[in-house]
């Protein structure tokens, strides 16, 4: 590992960490904009120029994706409603929610826990699919997006103005609250918390402006709204539910006087669901001692310890649907097709990881595959082999950059690469068959750690009967921007074959990244300066040295132009965050007045068309309708009213935004105030973005190695393993 000779020595007395983490309890792993890949933070204003009128633009990719998600959620809800009969349990609730309310009331009243678990019906056997070699039907166009009407937005804007709230929130509030949003908001001002980015203190101010003295901290409406807001914040941190004690504590910190009464009210009104999940205490003998000779037969068996979780219905529904679908894949053999001999002839007779993956996919409906960047060649080999056998084989990646790398690795599988979002929306991929399922026989999902529970549920729900699903990814990377830990939960549960790649990432960068994944930040031999450490004393020097590396050192030593160097930093704010770095790099790389909403032609931008998705692009110019970009997926026109919400300057990005991007050179900036935010998976993700050269602008001193050694990925509270367990075959005891 080399050190830049021009760099000053590291300063042991780095500045004290800045208090950047939110005060919420439980705090999210990262801010909403970073977690979901959003771009808007006030950097850009409205486009310059006069407003023009014209024909309504065609639905964007993001709108098509949202419409497809609504349709799939509707199908999931209909299936769940048909499976569970209503159960009278008091109040306004039915079915599982009513029984859960009765259970939690019993616990709160002092009764012994009943270990109530919502019953999950065994997965129905999937129908054998017809012969897989068949022409694909024409794609089914996604449903037209149904956003709020102009009248609804205007009515909400009037209520917001009465409460001294920004009228710019009107479209988001109308979309979140649906029909009658203005009336709902006037009757319950705290419903403003449903709009993205609004905090409880802001909703409190809005409520005081509308209600006057009636707006009190102990208002039941406020407590229920804050409860939902806290659960949404937890979802941004990856949790699908929260432990009841943690949620009570968080409500207390938000000045809710009686958290227990608030939770009881929220459950009774159906705002949240409560679950009692048995704790995994080991074997059954550890949970309940066996009765020996002479034991008192009237003595009741020991009660199973439980944890009480509270969550939002949308995530509970998605997690249950995902568990059902995965259990169906595991329990049902794939459709009849090529035999073992044919699979072996297509590449499954060897001894490498690729051959092992092909053999596993030949005989199982669900397969897991883990490995680094070099291991992506193995799922590509599987797709090529399946296509050569006449199967409709498709690969899906998290974003256009990752999709392009997959497509480049495919041979003999023309048209077999798509993005997950494009696959779900119908904009990419094979389209849908007559039953609404994806017209394919094998789906390989790369970047599987980036699958949140809702996207995973929609993918599994869309698979046809008899299809095979392979989830592939690097478990060392940062997790999904949305709630859930799908890939990690499945690797831990091992409900199906797991193929661990034996293909290492090459070179000094690959060696360094592999060490980080094992919890060790060790020096590596880099004779060609493939890895360089650049010590800095303070954030200002970090910004200066980063700009120097991008515009001078890296182009001179490695012939990598600035536009092909990826700069990664821990967050958007701070003295060396993306905002400051982007300003410095724009001045060096493409100076200009920012006459189009803060952007100029030639600017590098980070475009986030939907939460959790970021792709890099370049501004081509401004038009009457908006800004035109060139991205990995082609040219994109960003509407005028979407520029502020979806675009940032993109010379510097966060690791969450860059998680599926790769570049010939990467500069990772770790300023002195970043120490508390660093974790092993963050360092692993940031370092692994580099293909040929990695420079680390190091301002945290020993804290970097300490983060790698002592701070693994933050845990996420999920229910998927518990929901899967009763639906899977019992493990063999022989």
SULNORVEN-V175579 format. One line per field, one symbol per residue. psi: psi as a letter, one per 30 degrees, with the letter a starting at -180 (. if undefined). Layout:
psi=???
This chain:
psi=klkkffkllkkfillkkkifklfkkkklelleeeegglfkggekalklllklkakkllkleeeeeeeeeeeeeeeeeeeeeffkkkkjglagllbeeeeeeeeeeeefgflkkghkkkkjkkkkkkkkllkfjlkklkkkklkkkjlkleeeeeeeeeeeeeghlkfffeeeeeeefakgeeeeeeeiffffffkkfkleeeeeeeeeeefbffjlfgkeeeeeeeeeeeeeeeefgfkflkkeeeeeeeeefghjeieeeeeeeeeefgellkkjkkkjgbleffejkkkakgljffkklkkkklkkkklkeeeeeeeeeeeeeeeeeefklllkbkleeeeefgggfafleeeeeeeefegkfkkkkklaeffffeeeeeeeeeefggkjkkkkleleeeeeeeeffkkghkggklleeeeeffflafalafgglkilfkkjjlheffjleeeeeeeeefklkflkkkkkljfflkalfaklheeeeeeefhflkjjkkgjlklleeeeeeeeefggkjlkljifghfkkkjkleleeeeeeeeeeeefdeeeeeghjlefgkkkklelealfhaeeeeeeeeeeeeiklfhfihgllkfkkljkiflkgkkkkakkelklefakkljlegakkjjlegfeeffklkgeklleefgfglklekkjkkilfgfeffklefeeeeeeffkeekkkjjjgfbffeeeeeefiakklkjlgeeeeeefflkkkkg.
